[in-house]
């Protein structure tokens, strides 16, 4: 929102923001009060002190109109709160799911869960899309690894109530089953992840892949191997050979893993020569290493994907977005105009070398 310049626009604590809200309302500066009220909401969405001032401020249509044009997530959260207060639960749920996608670490999924349950109690229909949108945010955690770091697993666990609610409401939705399985696996609930994957029912590539990853996490290596073999048989996509390679490495079956690797195309085998995973497995095979107690490739995968500073990662998607962000014509259109232009347009990118590997790997392993 565009506000008069003042020192109160500096970074503030929640308590300081709320103190300014009351002070500015008393002074009659309601536009400025709204600015700090949504600032407080953005800092602590699950607290209640901002709610009554926000209700009172939004009784003015002009202030409500300002929120609609404000791209700050706190302003959009205030809009969602107002929609829910006005009985427009479906719109509020859809909006809060979008907000969670933008700032998944701030806990707006708590609003989504509460409001979906409220809609259930009121007998109102609930769409699957908002729950799906929130579950998608969990698929970026620990990308490319079967064991997550403690903070990543804790973040996935935050989404367990969303996964469980989505599975309860939409037991036959394959996209819900796929994403719920991904979240459950990342949260350390491998058996539940396998059960969720089974709900996909259609025996296609995604079903085999999601099920294979859940079985691998559970340590069911033969079943996981069969799942990825089925995915490869259905598509011929060599990314599934790499998944078979990783399953066999987890099982400590080093020679079998290298034999699967040899089935890849000549070009893919060239790429394999540069992969740290392959170097690790060859060394383990040469040393006749015993089966590992934990999945052995995770630290190697962290290096290969650039999770940390051990190996630089060149991601094609991120680089493309940087180019778009630097485009002068788009910047002149402003955020909303640029967004509209991108939605109506078409993006094409070509990747090669390490960038090609990393981008393909990221996309393939988001499941």
C-alpha positions as CSV (number, residue, x, y, z in Angstrom):
1,X,0.0,0.0,0.0
2,X,1.2,3.5,-0.7
3,X,1.5,5.3,2.7
4,X,2.8,8.8,3.8
5,X,6.5,8.7,4.6
6,X,7.2,8.2,8.3
7,X,9.7,6.6,10.6
8,X,7.1,4.0,11.7
9,X,7.7,2.2,8.4
10,X,11.0,0.8,9.8
11,X,11.1,-2.9,10.8
12,X,9.0,-3.4,14.0
13,X,8.1,-6.2,16.3
14,X,4.6,-7.5,16.5
15,X,4.0,-5.6,19.8
16,X,5.3,-2.4,18.3
17,X,3.1,-2.8,15.2
18,X,0.0,-3.3,17.4
19,X,0.9,-0.3,19.5
20,X,1.0,1.9,16.4
21,X,-2.3,0.5,15.2
22,X,-4.1,1.7,18.4
23,X,-2.2,5.0,18.4
24,X,-3.0,5.8,14.7
25,X,-6.7,4.8,15.0
26,X,-7.0,7.2,18.0
27,X,-5.4,9.9,15.9
28,X,-7.8,9.3,13.0
29,X,-5.1,8.1,10.6
30,X,-6.9,5.0,9.6
31,X,-5.1,4.4,6.3
32,X,-1.8,4.4,8.1
33,X,-3.3,2.2,10.9
34,X,-4.3,-0.4,8.3
35,X,-0.7,-0.5,7.0
36,X,0.6,-1.4,10.5
37,X,-2.4,-3.8,11.2
38,X,-1.6,-5.9,8.2
39,X,2.1,-5.7,9.2
40,X,1.2,-7.2,12.5
41,X,-0.9,-9.9,10.8
42,X,2.1,-10.7,8.6
43,X,4.4,-11.2,11.5
44,X,2.0,-13.3,13.6
45,X,-0.9,-14.6,11.6
46,X,-2.0,-17.0,14.4
47,X,-2.4,-14.3,17.0
48,X,-5.7,-12.6,17.7
49,X,-4.9,-9.0,18.8
50,X,-4.9,-7.7,15.2
51,X,-8.3,-9.2,14.4
52,X,-10.7,-6.7,16.0
53,X,-8.8,-3.6,14.8
54,X,-8.8,-5.1,11.3
55,X,-12.6,-5.8,11.4
56,X,-13.2,-2.2,12.5
57,X,-10.9,-0.7,9.8
58,X,-12.3,-2.7,7.0
59,X,-15.8,-1.4,7.6
60,X,-14.7,1.4,5.4
61,X,-15.1,0.4,1.7
62,X,-12.2,2.7,0.7
63,X,-9.8,0.8,2.9
64,X,-11.1,-2.5,1.7
65,X,-10.4,-1.4,-1.9
66,X,-6.8,-0.6,-1.0
67,X,-6.2,-4.2,0.1
68,X,-7.4,-5.5,-3.3
69,X,-4.6,-3.5,-5.0
70,X,-1.9,-4.4,-2.5
71,X,0.4,-7.3,-3.4
72,X,1.9,-7.6,0.1
73,X,1.0,-11.0,1.5
74,X,-0.2,-9.5,4.7
75,X,-2.7,-7.4,2.8
76,X,-4.0,-10.4,0.9
77,X,-4.2,-12.3,4.2
78,X,-6.3,-9.5,5.5
79,X,-8.5,-9.8,2.4
80,X,-8.8,-13.6,3.0
81,X,-9.8,-12.9,6.7
82,X,-12.4,-10.4,5.6
83,X,-13.9,-12.8,3.0
84,X,-14.2,-15.6,5.6
85,X,-15.8,-13.1,8.0
86,X,-18.3,-12.3,5.3
87,X,-19.2,-16.0,4.8
88,X,-17.3,-16.3,1.5
89,X,-15.3,-19.3,2.7
90,X,-14.5,-20.8,-0.7
91,X,-12.9,-17.6,-1.9
92,X,-11.1,-17.2,1.4
93,X,-9.7,-20.7,1.3
94,X,-8.5,-20.3,-2.3
95,X,-6.8,-17.1,-1.4
96,X,-5.1,-18.3,1.7
97,X,-3.7,-21.3,-0.2
98,X,-2.1,-18.9,-2.6
99,X,-0.6,-16.9,0.3
100,X,0.8,-20.1,1.8
101,X,2.5,-20.8,-1.6
102,X,4.2,-17.4,-1.4
103,X,5.3,-17.7,2.3
104,X,5.0,-21.3,3.3
105,X,7.1,-20.8,6.4
106,X,4.6,-18.4,8.1
107,X,1.9,-21.0,9.0
108,X,-1.0,-19.9,6.9
109,X,-1.8,-23.6,6.3
110,X,-3.3,-23.4,9.8
111,X,-5.9,-21.0,8.5
112,X,-6.6,-23.3,5.6
113,X,-7.1,-26.4,7.8
114,X,-9.4,-24.5,10.2
115,X,-11.4,-22.9,7.4
116,X,-11.8,-26.2,5.4
117,X,-13.1,-27.8,8.6
118,X,-15.4,-24.9,9.2
119,X,-16.8,-25.3,5.6
120,X,-17.3,-29.0,6.3
121,X,-19.3,-28.2,9.5
122,X,-21.4,-25.7,7.6
123,X,-22.1,-28.3,4.9
124,X,-20.3,-26.2,2.2
125,X,-18.5,-27.8,-0.7
126,X,-14.7,-27.7,-0.5
127,X,-12.5,-27.8,-3.6
128,X,-9.4,-30.0,-3.8
129,X,-7.3,-27.3,-5.5
130,X,-6.4,-25.2,-2.4
131,X,-5.3,-28.3,-0.5
132,X,-3.3,-29.5,-3.5
133,X,-1.6,-26.1,-3.8
134,X,-0.5,-26.3,-0.1
135,X,0.8,-29.8,-0.4
136,X,2.8,-28.9,-3.5
137,X,4.9,-26.6,-1.2
138,X,6.2,-29.7,0.6
139,X,7.6,-31.3,-2.5
140,X,10.6,-28.9,-2.6
141,X,11.9,-30.2,0.8
142,X,14.9,-32.5,0.6
143,X,14.7,-32.6,-3.2
144,X,16.7,-35.5,-4.6
145,X,17.3,-37.2,-1.2
146,X,15.5,-40.0,0.6
147,X,16.6,-38.9,4.1
148,X,15.9,-35.3,5.0
149,X,17.7,-33.0,7.3
150,X,15.9,-32.5,10.7
151,X,14.6,-29.0,9.8
152,X,13.3,-30.3,6.4
153,X,11.5,-33.2,8.0
154,X,10.0,-30.8,10.6
155,X,8.7,-28.6,7.8
156,X,7.2,-31.6,6.1
157,X,5.6,-32.7,9.4
158,X,3.9,-29.3,9.6
159,X,1.9,-30.3,6.5
160,X,0.8,-33.7,7.8
161,X,-2.6,-32.4,8.9
162,X,-3.2,-31.0,5.4
163,X,-2.2,-34.3,3.8
164,X,-4.5,-36.2,6.2
165,X,-7.4,-33.8,5.6
166,X,-7.0,-33.9,1.8
167,X,-6.9,-37.8,1.8
168,X,-10.1,-37.9,4.0
169,X,-12.0,-35.4,1.8
170,X,-10.7,-36.6,-1.6
171,X,-9.9,-40.4,-1.2
172,X,-10.1,-41.0,-5.0
173,X,-8.2,-38.0,-6.2
174,X,-4.9,-39.2,-7.8
175,X,-3.2,-35.8,-7.5
176,X,-4.1,-35.6,-3.8
177,X,-2.8,-39.2,-3.3
178,X,0.5,-38.4,-5.1
179,X,1.2,-35.2,-3.2
180,X,0.1,-36.6,0.2
181,X,2.4,-39.5,-0.3
182,X,5.3,-37.1,-1.1
183,X,4.6,-35.1,2.1
184,X,4.1,-38.2,4.3
185,X,7.4,-39.7,3.0
186,X,9.3,-36.5,3.7
187,X,7.8,-36.3,7.2
188,X,9.2,-39.8,7.9
189,X,5.9,-41.7,7.6
190,X,7.0,-44.2,4.9
191,X,4.3,-46.8,5.5
192,X,1.5,-44.2,5.2
193,X,3.3,-42.8,2.1
194,X,3.1,-46.2,0.5
195,X,-0.6,-46.5,1.4
196,X,-1.3,-43.0,-0.1
197,X,0.5,-43.9,-3.3
198,X,-1.7,-47.0,-3.6
199,X,-4.7,-44.8,-3.8
200,X,-3.6,-43.4,-7.2
201,X,-4.9,-46.7,-8.6
202,X,-4.1,-45.9,-12.3
203,X,-0.9,-47.9,-12.9
204,X,1.0,-45.2,-14.8
205,X,4.4,-43.7,-14.6
206,X,3.6,-41.3,-11.7
207,X,2.0,-44.1,-9.7
208,X,5.0,-46.3,-10.1
209,X,7.4,-43.4,-9.3
210,X,5.6,-42.2,-6.2
211,X,5.1,-45.7,-4.9
212,X,8.8,-46.6,-5.6
213,X,10.1,-43.6,-3.7
214,X,7.8,-44.4,-0.7
215,X,8.9,-48.1,-0.8
216,X,12.6,-47.0,-1.0
217,X,12.1,-44.8,2.1
218,X,10.6,-47.8,3.9
219,X,13.5,-50.0,3.0
220,X,11.4,-52.3,0.8
221,X,14.1,-52.4,-1.8
222,X,12.9,-55.3,-4.0
223,X,9.4,-53.8,-4.2
224,X,10.9,-50.3,-4.9
225,X,13.1,-51.8,-7.6
226,X,10.0,-53.4,-9.3
227,X,8.1,-50.1,-9.2
228,X,10.9,-48.2,-11.0
229,X,11.3,-51.1,-13.4
230,X,7.6,-50.8,-14.2
231,X,8.0,-47.0,-14.7
232,X,10.9,-47.6,-17.1
233,X,9.0,-50.3,-19.0
234,X,6.1,-48.0,-19.4
235,X,8.1,-45.0,-20.6
236,X,11.6,-45.9,-21.6
237,X,12.7,-42.8,-19.6
238,X,16.2,-43.5,-18.3
239,X,15.6,-41.4,-15.2
240,X,13.9,-44.5,-13.8
241,X,17.1,-46.5,-14.4
242,X,18.9,-44.0,-12.2
243,X,16.2,-44.5,-9.5
244,X,16.8,-48.3,-9.8
245,X,20.5,-47.6,-9.4
246,X,19.8,-45.6,-6.2
247,X,17.6,-48.3,-4.7
248,X,20.3,-50.9,-5.3
249,X,22.9,-48.6,-3.8
250,X,20.7,-48.2,-0.7
251,X,20.6,-52.0,-0.5
252,X,24.4,-52.3,-0.8
253,X,24.0,-54.3,-4.1
254,X,26.9,-52.4,-5.7
255,X,27.5,-54.6,-8.7
256,X,23.8,-54.8,-9.6
257,X,23.6,-51.0,-9.4
258,X,26.5,-50.6,-11.8
259,X,24.9,-53.2,-14.2
260,X,21.7,-51.1,-14.2
261,X,23.8,-48.0,-15.0
262,X,25.4,-49.8,-18.0
263,X,21.9,-50.1,-19.5
264,X,21.8,-46.3,-20.0
265,X,22.4,-44.8,-23.4
266,X,25.9,-43.9,-24.5
267,X,25.2,-40.2,-24.0
268,X,23.7,-40.8,-20.6
269,X,26.6,-42.9,-19.5
270,X,29.0,-40.0,-20.5
271,X,27.0,-37.8,-18.1
272,X,27.2,-40.6,-15.4
273,X,31.0,-40.4,-15.5
274,X,30.7,-36.9,-14.0
275,X,28.2,-37.9,-11.3
276,X,29.5,-38.2,-7.7
277,X,26.9,-40.9,-7.0
278,X,28.5,-43.2,-9.6
279,X,32.0,-42.5,-8.3
280,X,30.8,-43.4,-4.8
281,X,29.2,-46.7,-5.9
282,X,32.2,-47.7,-8.0
283,X,34.5,-47.2,-5.0
284,X,32.1,-49.2,-2.8
285,X,32.0,-52.0,-5.3
286,X,35.8,-52.1,-5.6
287,X,36.2,-52.3,-1.8
288,X,33.4,-54.9,-1.5
289,X,31.8,-52.6,1.1
290,X,29.1,-54.1,3.3
291,X,25.4,-53.0,2.9
292,X,25.0,-49.5,4.4
293,X,23.0,-48.9,7.5
294,X,21.5,-45.7,6.1
295,X,20.9,-44.6,2.5
296,X,24.5,-43.9,1.4
297,X,23.9,-41.4,-1.5
298,X,22.2,-38.6,0.4
299,X,25.3,-36.6,1.2
300,X,26.5,-37.3,-2.3
301,X,23.2,-36.1,-3.7
302,X,23.4,-33.0,-1.6
303,X,26.7,-32.2,-3.2
304,X,25.5,-33.0,-6.7
305,X,22.4,-30.8,-6.4
306,X,24.3,-28.0,-4.7
307,X,22.6,-28.2,-1.3
308,X,25.2,-26.3,0.5
309,X,28.5,-24.9,-0.8
310,X,30.3,-28.1,-1.7
311,X,29.3,-28.1,-5.3
312,X,27.9,-25.2,-7.4
313,X,24.5,-25.9,-9.0
314,X,23.3,-24.2,-12.2
315,X,19.6,-24.5,-12.3
316,X,18.0,-23.8,-15.6
317,X,14.6,-22.7,-14.2
318,X,16.2,-20.2,-11.8
319,X,18.4,-18.8,-14.5
320,X,15.4,-18.4,-16.9
321,X,13.5,-16.6,-14.2
322,X,16.4,-14.3,-13.6
323,X,16.5,-13.4,-17.3
324,X,12.7,-12.7,-17.2
325,X,13.2,-10.5,-14.1
326,X,15.8,-8.5,-15.9
327,X,13.7,-8.0,-19.1
328,X,13.3,-4.2,-19.4
329,X,10.0,-4.4,-21.4
330,X,8.4,-6.6,-18.7
331,X,9.7,-4.4,-15.9
332,X,8.0,-1.4,-17.4
333,X,4.6,-3.2,-17.2
334,X,4.8,-3.4,-13.4
335,X,4.2,-6.6,-11.4
336,X,0.6,-7.1,-12.4
337,X,1.3,-6.3,-16.1
338,X,4.3,-8.5,-16.2
339,X,2.4,-11.4,-14.6
340,X,-0.4,-11.0,-17.1
341,X,2.0,-11.0,-20.0
342,X,3.7,-14.1,-18.8
343,X,0.5,-16.0,-18.2
344,X,-0.6,-15.2,-21.8
345,X,2.8,-15.9,-23.3
346,X,5.0,-18.9,-23.9
347,X,8.5,-19.6,-22.5
348,X,11.0,-21.9,-24.2
349,X,14.3,-22.9,-22.7
350,X,17.2,-25.1,-23.7
351,X,19.6,-26.7,-21.2
352,X,22.9,-28.5,-21.5
353,X,25.8,-29.6,-19.5
354,X,25.5,-29.6,-15.7
355,X,22.6,-27.2,-15.9
356,X,20.7,-29.7,-18.0
357,X,21.4,-32.5,-15.5
358,X,20.4,-30.4,-12.5
359,X,17.2,-29.1,-13.9
360,X,16.1,-32.5,-15.2
361,X,17.0,-34.1,-11.9
362,X,15.1,-31.4,-9.9
363,X,11.9,-31.8,-12.0
364,X,12.1,-35.6,-11.9
365,X,12.6,-35.9,-8.2
366,X,10.0,-33.4,-7.0
367,X,7.7,-36.4,-6.6
